[in-house]
């Protein structure tokens, strides 16, 4: 049932127009949507372990069932087709393909993704496959996880297995999603799986994940895979004040969160502020391995961060403060579309020839919407969020930034890591009690936006 105002904000004006050939897509990840945690030979991942610990998630939920995408694949592909997206970014569960992270291939797991790719292509949708999105096989974690150099080698073997099966049909590849989140939060602060609190020793995990990115990309290319990029989480880092201590803390955190992953991938070096800490970690030749040629640079964007200098007795030298004066999503993250525009323009200005075309590989907002008595999920705030951020991208393109795609997070309401099932990002509402899917007003808005975009010539 259509909403009376048909999904338009009163002051939104005409929809944002993007260049011909620009890909408008959606994204999900394996552990967040698939479920079927103990089926068809899948092994456990660190998120199975972490989410089952008391207090692991805000609502006590796990990804055991999530959105049950594993059993509802045809239904969800039909939703993608109805939406009209040009691309679908999904992740492959490493432990579904290789239950212990290495060794014998689980045929049923690989068959699932093979079938998914075929269904996407039949629907005219370009598949973008991510090999690792937070869910490291638990068996590898038991052997040291991303602190152990053997994990990067195991990842390269996994990339080869998947590439040999899917490289002929997958349009684009991301070896590792958000290595900063997995390493700094998972190994440094302990707020994500696997929950280690190594502080700056987490730089070991950062380096091994970057090596795995380079080794995985090389392994994929050897199988014939094309269009290989990355998907790095980036945020503008704003100092809390003009006090030199706050400015210095923000600069250091910017090096950790952004530069630690940009500079090795694009320039083959670590940021100067961090280089002394990595002298005994990086071996000769490692940075050359990390700096593999990229066909696109993926940016996952959500919100800026405000950083201040921490007290002298703090275990880390910075603290995070609220950004005041901005609207927030129900997740509590500030909504600053102009920060995305400015970051893209600054990113291009800084790296220029070293920077390949950019794709916004994730961007979205959590609003805890419900199905109304009329069967409509009225999520106007999400429509406004996406409209504003797509306009920000369009303005960056007008300024000469080569952005070629935008993938909305997410197609479905899903398991949102430490927030469990309590936060909803989807264009499609999922009733987790019965798995009924209800497209929201944002779904219809996005479908119309996609249909209104100029098509490529030729």
Order of alpha helices (4+ residues) and beta strands (2+ residues): beta-alpha-alpha-alpha-beta-alpha-alpha-beta-alpha-alpha-beta-alpha-beta-beta-alpha-alpha-alpha-alpha-beta-beta-beta-alpha-beta-alpha-beta-beta-beta-alpha
